[in-house]
Each structure stands twice: as structure tokens, then as C-alpha cells.
Amino acid sequence: MKSVDQLVRKLSSAANESGRSIVSLLYEASRLRFSVGRIGLSEYIDFRLYLNDISFGDKSAFGGWRAQAILEEILVDDYARFLSLDKISMYSLLRAYGLPVPELRAVYRSRRPTALRRLDTADSLASYLAAAGSLPVYVKPAFGSYGRGNTLVRNLDGSEVALGNGSRMALPLFCASLDDGRGLGWILQEPLTPHSRIAEICGDKISGVRLHTFLSPTGPVITKAIWKISVGKEDSDNFRHGASGNLLAAVDVQTGKISRVVSGIGPAQQVDPLHPVSSKPLVGFSIPHWSKIKSLVCDAQLAFPGYLCPGWDVAVCEDGPKILEVNFFGDIDLSQQAHRRGFLDNEFMTLMHSRGIDQLLHGPAGSTKRSNANNRLGLRRHHWNW
């Protein structure tokens, strides 16, 4: 009931902001629900599609979580998903190709080959963190997403660790908090620092860029680019639907220049704010090393032939870009919020058509139909050539 009440309040706020009736908003939202983007009512409000600044055709290019699920069925080979989900495997593959990634210092509660330094108990982790030269270190789950659990351990002050969010915790308690024995363990890696031009505006935590590449018949192309702007409250630059307080910015793919910035979602969204900590403008800023970043992700795309449209998170450091992770697809809402442009735009649909898979966005999944070409079940799997 609480969620229904919240939705009603948001709908009323949207009607007031747009000067439209609730009935007209519901009618438009219902049309979009049955378009290719399958936008739900809450998504309609979150993307502020109730406003009149873009046409209905442009609104139809926005995709919701239902459309994203279908896109992932089409664009991600099930055989390859684990290479993205397990960050240790992902980093190992990228490093083997000579692609720049953060230095992997150790793994905790994760059974891996002896080439990696393994810490198997809370006591061994505590000893490692207390040893001279071990800190600062960035700790994150080997299997995880949305920056959950990512923690910067800055230093050890007596028996307490000082964390990146400003809090302190007794060393044994911190180690015990990671010691539940589930998942694929934890990664301890070098803490990266941002390029000086970025740090001047955004502070000393990484504000990474997210790029989507598409593996077209002629090779990788970049389709979307955004900047995930840290405001320093968390040890991750993730947006989390606006809940983190971090910002999103639209990046021009050709130039690396920022054209639009948002904080929050829905009726509460602010457009083109100054950075809330430095009070410096963000629109017009150019991402350093932009040409290198583009070359890097297009080259790295070829290491993952099972991902036709992966999302790359890249840290922009003084000495160049480093790949933080590859998402086998990546949430489409980030670019839609940042650019105020649907993910399923003409450029993207043209790329889908170039591989003959655009029609798979329509109609049923055909999950019981087996392919004669690759023996896969499901119409959305028939295009894989292995």
C-alpha cells in the first residue's frame, strides 16, 4: 500500500510539473507500456517522460527493465556471463591481453591458483592489513554489482581501520564483516586516484566513465557514454537510481565533452547542477584521455565475443585509463537519465539490424524452439554461431 501511495503522489507531482491531467499521463504511459521499450508507470515517472520537451516517438525509444531483460537475452551469450560476474576471472583475462586494469594485490576467502596471493582466514586478512605498506587498499566482492560492499581502507589508526566514507571500525570487526563464507570471496586491489583535472572538480575518489560498445559486423563501435560523478559520500561512483547522491553526465562520444548533468530521478531530478562539494561547473568539461579511452574499450570488446553490447566502467587516471570492470550488458537507465534519450534510438536499432537481430525485440521468446544452426533453445539464442 505504501508503494501505491508513493506512486500516486509522484503521479500527482508529475501532473503539476507538466501542466497535464493525470488521465492524459496514464494514457501516454499505457501506450509506452506496450511499445518496444515496455516502460512501466514508475519508470515513466522516473524518466520524466510526462514532460513535453521530447516527442512521443523519442519517448518510445526509452526502455524499461522488461526491455532490458529481453536485450540481455539477445545480446549476452549465456556461456560467457560468468567472465563478467566473477571479477577475478575478468581481471585475469584482461591482464592476459595486456589491457590496463587495477593491480590485484590479494584475494580473500577465494580459492584461486597459487599465482594469486590468497588470504583464507579473518586473522590472515587482519595481519595483511596491519602490515607496513599494505594500505591504502580497495576491497570489493569478487561477485557483485552496483558497488555493493566496495570499501576503501585508507589507513590503520591503532586498532581501527579508517574507511573511505569517513567511518572507523575495529580491525577484527571489519575483517569479520567480510567473513560470511559465501560468494566468490573478495578482491584487494590498488586504490586508484583520478586524473588531476577530475580531482579538482570531483575530489579524490574515482569518477569513472561508462561506455557501451557494440560488436557490429565490421568491428566494435561506441554507442553510449556517460560520466558517473562521485560526490565523495561513498567509495563507489554508482548512481543507484539517484539514491547514492552521485551525479550522472552525458558524454559526447566523439569529443568526450560533457553536455548535460543530472542528480536524482523523477520530479525531484535537477538538471545541470554544479558539483555539490566543489561548487564547480560540470557542463563543458572534457574527459581527459578520451581518445585513449575509446581505443581501449573497442580493443577490449574483442576479448569478449559473447557480449555484443557490453558496458565498460573505466577509471580515468593521470597515467591513462584503466578498466574497472566489464558488465555483460549494463543498465540502460544510466544513459537514458544522463542523455534524456532512449537507449533504443535509431543508432542502436541500426546496429541491431546490421546483425539481423532487431526483430527479436518483438514477439515471444520462443523458449521451446530449438535452433537448427546451434542447437540452442529459444528464438533469441538462434543467432549465436557456436
N, C-alpha and C positions, 0 to 999 in steps of 0.2 A: 504493500500500500504506500509506503514511504517513497519508493521509486516512482510510482504513478503520480503522486503529488508533486514530486520534483519535476517530472516531465511536463505536467500541466503548467507549473509555474514558469518553466523555461519557454513553453509554447506561448504563454501569455506575454512574456517579455519579448519574444521574437515578433509577435504581432504588433506590440507597441513600437519596437525599434523600426520595423519595416513599414508601418502605417497600413498594414494589410489586415484583413479579417482572419480569424482563426480558421474559418471554413476554407478560405482560399489557400491557406498554408497546408491544411490537411489534404486538400485536393491535389496540390502540386506534389506534396510528399508521397502520396499514394501512387502518382504517375511515376515518380522516380523509383519507388519500391519495385516496380515491375519493369524497369529499364535494365540495360545490361549491367549497370553498376549496383543494382539491388540495394539501394540506400534505405536503411531503416529510419524511423521517425526521429529517434535520438541522434542518429548520425546526421540527418537533415539539419537539425538544430546545431549540432557541434560544428559542422562545416559552414554554418551561417548561410545556407542555401535559400533561406527565406528572404534574403535581401534581393534587390532588383538591379544590382550592379553588373550581373552577367546574365546571358540569355539562358533560356531553358535548355537549348542544345548544349551549351557549355556545362550546365549543371548535370546533364545526363552523362557526362564523361567522368563524374566523380564515382568512385567505387567504395562500397562498404565492406564489412567483414565477410559477408556472404560472397561477394565478388572476389575478395582476396583469397578465400578458400578455394574457389574454382581456379583462379590464376595459379595458385601453388600446385594444384593437381596437374595443370598443363605444363608449367614451366620448370618444375622441380622433379628430377628423377628420384624415385624412392631409394634406389640403390645408393645414391650419393648423399643423402641427407645427413648421415652421421658425420661426414667430414666437416660439416659446419657446426653441428650440435656439440661435438667434442672439440673444445678449443685446443687441446694438446695435439690431437691429430692434425687439426687445421694448421697450427703454427709449424708443426714438423714438416708438413707438405710445403708450405710457403717457404720455409727456410731452405729446404732441399732444392727449391728452384732458384735460390739466391735472391728472393724478394725480401725487402726490409720489413721486419717485424720487431716488436719489443724483445729485449733479451729475456729468455726464460731462465730464471735462476734456480728454481727448485719446484717440486710438486709435493703436495701434502695429501696423505691418505689416498693415493692414486697409484696403482700397480702398473708401472711402466718399465721399459727397458733400462738397463743399468747406465746407459749413456746420460740419463737424466738424474739429477740429484734428488733422491727420494727421502721424504720425512714421513715416517709411518705412525708416530705417536704424538700426542699433545706435548709430552716432555721434549721430544726431539725438535718440535716446532718452536717451543719456548727457548730452547738452547740456541737454535738458529737465530731467532730474532734478537736474542741478547748478545750475540757475538759481535765483536767490533767489525764495522764495515757492512753489516747486513741491511742497515736501514739508511734511508727510507726504502720501502718496498711496497709494491702494489699487489694486493691479494684479491683474487676473484675465483668464482666457481669454474671448474673445467666444463661443466654442463650447466648452462644458464642463459638467461636473456634479460633484456630490458635493464641491465646494470644492477640487477638484484644481487646483493651481497658484495658488490665491488667496494673495496676498502683500501684507502691509502694509510699505511702505517708510517707516520713521519719519524718518530724517534722514541726512545725509551727513556723515561724520566723516573729514575728509581725503579720501583716495581710496577710502574704503569706504562702502558703504551699510549702515545698521543696520536690520535687518528685525524684523518684529513678533514672531517666535519667539525673539528674543534673539541670533540669529546675525549675523555680519557677512560681507560679501563685497565683493571689489574691484568697483568700479563697472563696468569693462569686462566682467568675468566675469558679473556679474548681467545686463547687457544681452545678452550673448552667449547666456545660458541661455534667453532668450525668443526667440531669433533663428533658429528652425529653418525658418521659411518655410512651415510647414504650418498647416492650420486656417483660421480666420477672423480671426486676429490677436488682439490684446489690448486690453482696456479699461483706461484710467487714470481713476479716479473719486475723488470726495472720500471720505476716510475718515470714517465715521460714528462717533459716540460714543453710548453707551447712556444712557438716562434715568438720572438720579442715583440713583433708588431701586434700579434694577437694578445699576448700577455698584457700589453699596455692598455688594452681596452677591456679584456675579459678576466684578467687575473692569472694566477699561476697554475690553474688546472686546465686539463685538455678540453678544448672546444673543437671537437672533430667534425669532419665533413662526411656526409653520407652521399654516395653516388650509386645510381643504378646503371649497370651496363646491360646491354642486350647482345646476345650472340647471334648476329644476323648471318645469312648465308655467305656474306663477304668478310665477316670478321666482327669483333666487338665494337659496339658504339655506345656512347654515354647518352642516356635518355633523360635522367633527372639528377639534380644536385642540390643539396641543402647544407646549411651550416647549423650544427647543434651547439648553441651558445651557453656555456656554463655561467651561472651567477655565483658559484662558489659555495653553495649550501651543501651540495652532495659531492661524492667522489666519482660521480658519473655525469656525463653530459646528456643523459637520456631525458626526453621530453615528458614521457608518461602521461600523455593526453593533457598536458598542462599542469599536472599535479606537482611536478618537481620544482616548478618555478623557473626552470631553464627556458630559454627562448629558441625559436626556430627562424632561420633566414633562408630566403630564396636566393640561389646562386645561379648566375648566368653561366651555362655550360661552356660557352665559347670563351668568355673573358675571366671568369672567376669573381666577378663583381657582385656585391650584394644589392638586390633591387627591392626587397621587401622583408620586413621582420614582424613576427607576431609573438605575443605572450598570451597564454591561456587559450581557451576554446569557447565556442558558442557566444551568447550575448555578452559575456564578460571579457571577450578577447580584445586586446589592444593591438593596434597596428602601428608599426614603425616607432616603438618606444626607444628611448635612449637605454644604454646598458644601466640596469638599476644600481650597480655598485660604482662604476667609474663615471657614470653620467655622460659618457661619450657616445656620439652617434655611430650607428652601425650601418645604415644605408649608405652605399657608396664605397664601403670598404672593399678592398680586393684581397682575396685569399692568397697568401704567399705560396710560391712553388706550384702555381696552378697547372702549368704545362706538364711538370713532373708528375703531379697527382693524376692527371688524365692518362698519361702514358703508363703509369704504374698499374692502374686498375684495369685498363684494357689488356695489358700484358698478363696480369694475374687472372683475368677471366678465363684465359686459355688453360689454366691449371685445373679448372672445374667444368669439364664439358657437360656434366649432369645438371648444371644450373644455367638456364637460358637467360635469366634476368636477376642476377644476384644483387644484393645491396651491400656496398663496401663501406665500412667505417674506417676512416683514415685520420691519424694524428698528424698535424702539421707542425713539425719541429724545426729548429733553427737549421739543422743539417739536412733537412728534406722530409718527405712524407714517410710515414710508417703505417703499415696495415694493422689496425687493431683487431678487426675480425671481418669475416665474410658471412653474411646472412644468406641462406639459400634463396631467399626472396627478399624479405624485409617489409616492414609495414608500409602500406601505401598512404596511410593517413598523414605521415610526416610531410611529404612533398605537397600533398593537397592542401594542408594547412598553410605551409610556407608560401607556396606559389599562388594560392587561390586558383588552382587549375586542376582539373581532373586527371588522375593517373591514366585513364583510358582515353587520352586525347588522340588526335589524328596521327601524330608522330608515332605513338606507341602502337596504335592499331595498324598502321602501315607496316611496322616491323613484325607484328604478329602475322599479318597477311603474307609477308615475304617468306615466312616459314610454313605457310598454309595451315595455321592453327587458330586464326581469328574466329572461325565459325564454332570452335569448341567452347567459346564463351556462352553460346546459346544452347538451349535444349538440354536434355537429360545427360547424365554422365555415362549411361550405357554400361554400368558396372558389371553386368553379366556377359558382355560381349567380348570374346577373345579375339585378339588380332592374329591375322594370318602371317603378318610380317615379323612380329617379335614375340608372339605368344602371350602378350600382356592382357590382363583383364581390364576393361574399361576403355571407352572411346577416347578419353583424354590421355591415354597412355600409348595409343597406337602409333604416334609419330616418332617415338624413340627408335633409333636404328640399331639397337642392340637389345 
